[in-house]
Amino acid sequence: MSAFAKISWPAYGLLVATGIWNILALPSMSALGINYQIALSLKILLAVASGLGAFVAQSPHAPAALVPASRALATLSATGALLIGVGLIS
């Protein structure tokens, strides 16, 4: 396991844990607008895609041709999740 992976995977776990905590802290999903619900669902989907892309990119059994695509998926989906998360704050 690389030095970066030793830090990044616990950080990803913390991201998931705080995300669950924040969802549970919401008053109720039905009280939120449909736009908020769609944005939150998309953010969750992008966060999962980022984790899957990173997992494939770090897998020793991944085909060499798949690694650059999975790195791109991880990077772009993490950036999208970040931007949507910032938009959900306001």
Backbone bond lengths (Angstrom), bond angles and torsions (degrees), N, CA, C in turn:
res aa  C-N    CA-C-N  psi(-1)  N-CA   C-N-CA  omega(-1)  CA-C   N-CA-C  phi
1 M - - - 1.450 - - 1.529 108.15 -
2 S 1.313 115.64 131.84 1.463 119.79 -177.98 1.529 110.86 -73.89
3 A 1.313 115.18 162.21 1.461 120.20 179.68 1.532 110.88 -62.31
4 F 1.328 116.28 -37.83 1.461 119.23 178.32 1.523 111.01 -64.87
5 A 1.315 117.96 -40.81 1.466 121.57 -179.06 1.523 111.31 -64.80
6 K 1.322 116.89 -32.06 1.466 120.04 178.76 1.519 111.67 -64.64
7 I 1.323 116.80 -25.69 1.466 121.31 178.23 1.523 111.07 -97.02
8 S 1.324 116.87 -39.53 1.462 119.73 -172.29 1.530 113.40 -70.76
9 W 1.327 118.92 -39.06 1.460 119.08 -178.27 1.526 112.89 -69.78
10 P 1.332 120.25 -40.81 1.469 118.09 172.21 1.531 112.30 -62.77
11 A 1.325 117.16 -34.85 1.463 120.05 177.09 1.528 110.64 -65.70
12 Y 1.320 116.95 -38.80 1.464 120.69 177.19 1.534 109.78 -65.23
13 G 1.313 117.27 -40.33 1.464 120.81 176.11 1.519 111.80 -61.54
14 L 1.329 116.48 -40.09 1.458 120.77 176.53 1.526 110.71 -64.84
15 L 1.326 117.13 -39.04 1.461 121.73 176.57 1.527 110.28 -59.93
16 V 1.315 117.48 -45.21 1.463 121.19 179.55 1.526 110.27 -64.98
17 A 1.323 117.75 -45.00 1.465 121.39 -178.80 1.530 111.67 -62.67
18 T 1.322 117.56 -45.08 1.465 119.18 179.77 1.527 111.21 -70.97
19 G 1.329 117.27 -29.70 1.465 119.88 175.22 1.520 111.48 -64.72
20 I 1.324 116.30 -44.05 1.470 120.36 176.94 1.521 110.02 -62.86
21 W 1.314 116.62 -43.29 1.459 121.47 179.38 1.533 110.11 -59.77
22 N 1.320 117.24 -44.61 1.465 120.58 -179.57 1.525 111.78 -65.83
23 I 1.325 117.74 -37.00 1.469 119.93 177.53 1.525 110.28 -66.19
24 L 1.325 116.82 -41.41 1.467 120.12 178.91 1.527 112.00 -67.32
25 A 1.338 117.69 -24.03 1.461 121.46 -179.64 1.530 112.61 -81.09
26 L 1.335 117.32 -11.37 1.459 120.21 178.57 1.527 109.61 -67.01
27 P 1.345 117.09 147.36 1.468 119.12 -178.72 1.534 112.07 -58.93
28 S 1.293 117.66 -54.36 1.464 123.64 171.56 1.517 107.08 -170.84
29 M 1.312 115.67 147.52 1.464 118.96 -178.48 1.523 111.16 -64.78
30 S 1.336 117.59 -32.46 1.460 119.51 -178.72 1.529 111.61 -71.20
31 A 1.333 117.43 -23.46 1.465 120.38 178.84 1.524 111.76 -77.85
32 L 1.319 116.45 -17.68 1.459 120.59 179.52 1.523 109.52 -85.21
33 G 1.300 116.35 154.33 1.457 120.00 177.97 1.519 111.76 -70.60
34 I 1.312 115.57 159.99 1.460 120.91 -179.32 1.526 110.99 -63.39
35 N 1.333 117.79 -34.55 1.466 120.21 178.74 1.529 111.15 -64.39
36 Y 1.331 117.00 -39.65 1.464 120.85 177.91 1.524 110.10 -64.92
37 Q 1.332 116.82 -42.89 1.454 121.01 -179.70 1.531 111.31 -63.04
38 I 1.323 116.67 -41.00 1.465 120.37 178.61 1.524 110.40 -65.72
39 A 1.337 116.49 -44.93 1.466 120.20 -179.67 1.526 111.06 -63.67
40 L 1.317 117.32 -41.22 1.462 120.86 179.33 1.532 110.77 -65.49
41 S 1.316 116.99 -41.69 1.465 120.74 177.86 1.522 111.31 -63.23
42 L 1.325 116.62 -42.08 1.466 120.61 178.29 1.526 110.76 -65.12
43 K 1.325 117.25 -39.14 1.462 120.97 178.28 1.530 110.66 -62.75
44 I 1.319 116.89 -42.66 1.461 120.86 178.63 1.531 110.25 -63.74
45 L 1.323 116.40 -44.17 1.461 120.74 178.37 1.524 111.49 -60.18
46 L 1.329 117.23 -42.51 1.460 120.85 179.43 1.531 111.82 -67.87
47 A 1.326 117.43 -37.06 1.468 120.38 178.19 1.530 110.65 -65.13
48 V 1.332 116.76 -39.91 1.465 120.70 176.96 1.533 110.23 -65.84
49 A 1.334 116.65 -43.77 1.470 120.42 178.87 1.527 111.04 -61.22
50 S 1.318 116.67 -37.56 1.460 120.47 178.22 1.528 111.13 -63.60
51 G 1.317 116.30 -44.51 1.465 120.00 178.22 1.515 112.58 -64.09
52 L 1.330 116.48 -41.54 1.464 119.77 178.39 1.526 111.45 -65.69
53 G 1.333 116.60 -41.93 1.465 119.85 178.08 1.523 111.69 -62.03
54 A 1.322 116.07 -42.35 1.465 120.02 179.15 1.523 111.03 -66.59
55 F 1.328 116.68 -39.00 1.460 120.54 179.37 1.530 110.77 -62.63
56 V 1.326 116.24 -45.71 1.472 119.70 179.64 1.525 110.45 -65.29
57 A 1.340 116.68 -40.93 1.468 120.14 -178.67 1.527 111.80 -63.03
58 Q 1.333 117.52 -32.41 1.459 120.98 -178.57 1.520 113.29 -92.45
59 S 1.308 116.88 -6.72 1.459 120.32 -178.15 1.529 110.36 -69.98
60 P 1.322 117.53 130.18 1.470 119.35 179.32 1.526 112.56 -71.09
61 H 1.332 117.30 -15.60 1.459 120.87 -177.85 1.529 112.67 -98.42
62 A 1.338 117.41 1.97 1.465 120.41 -179.20 1.524 109.95 -71.52
63 P 1.327 117.52 138.50 1.463 119.89 175.58 1.529 110.68 -60.67
64 A 1.304 116.15 142.17 1.469 120.89 -176.32 1.530 112.40 -58.12
65 A 1.314 116.93 -33.13 1.464 120.12 -179.35 1.528 111.82 -71.99
66 L 1.320 117.93 -22.08 1.463 122.11 -177.31 1.523 112.89 -85.51
67 V 1.309 117.85 -22.87 1.464 121.73 -174.91 1.533 113.01 -61.32
68 P 1.331 120.77 -49.01 1.478 118.76 178.94 1.526 112.94 -61.40
69 A 1.324 117.15 -38.38 1.471 120.01 179.23 1.524 111.00 -66.76
70 S 1.320 117.39 -39.53 1.460 119.65 179.82 1.530 111.10 -71.51
71 R 1.324 117.61 -32.66 1.471 119.94 174.05 1.520 110.76 -65.19
72 A 1.324 116.05 -41.58 1.462 120.06 177.86 1.524 110.46 -64.10
73 L 1.329 117.15 -42.66 1.462 120.98 177.43 1.521 110.61 -59.39
74 A 1.323 116.70 -46.62 1.462 120.79 -179.32 1.523 111.13 -61.39
75 T 1.315 116.92 -44.25 1.467 120.85 -177.38 1.520 111.76 -68.63
76 L 1.318 116.86 -48.45 1.464 120.12 -176.92 1.524 112.09 -68.43
77 S 1.321 117.35 -39.96 1.460 118.71 -179.87 1.529 111.46 -71.38
78 A 1.330 118.23 -34.23 1.467 120.20 175.73 1.526 110.60 -65.82
79 T 1.318 116.57 -39.93 1.465 120.47 177.75 1.528 110.45 -64.92
80 G 1.321 116.67 -43.10 1.464 120.16 177.64 1.516 112.09 -62.55
81 A 1.327 117.94 -42.72 1.463 121.60 178.24 1.528 110.67 -62.67
82 L 1.319 116.35 -39.66 1.468 120.31 177.87 1.523 110.67 -62.72
83 L 1.314 117.17 -48.03 1.464 120.80 -178.16 1.524 111.93 -64.18
84 I 1.321 117.02 -41.33 1.465 119.22 177.64 1.531 110.28 -66.72
85 G 1.327 116.74 -39.43 1.471 119.86 177.68 1.507 112.41 -60.76
86 V 1.315 117.58 -40.22 1.465 120.64 177.00 1.528 109.61 -65.49
87 G 1.337 116.33 -39.08 1.466 119.46 178.17 1.524 112.71 -66.12
88 L 1.325 117.95 -29.80 1.457 121.11 179.38 1.524 112.38 -72.16
89 I 1.311 117.35 -22.54 1.463 120.86 -179.63 1.522 110.78 -65.70
90 S 1.315 116.53 -41.16 1.468 118.79 -175.52 1.495 113.41 -84.69
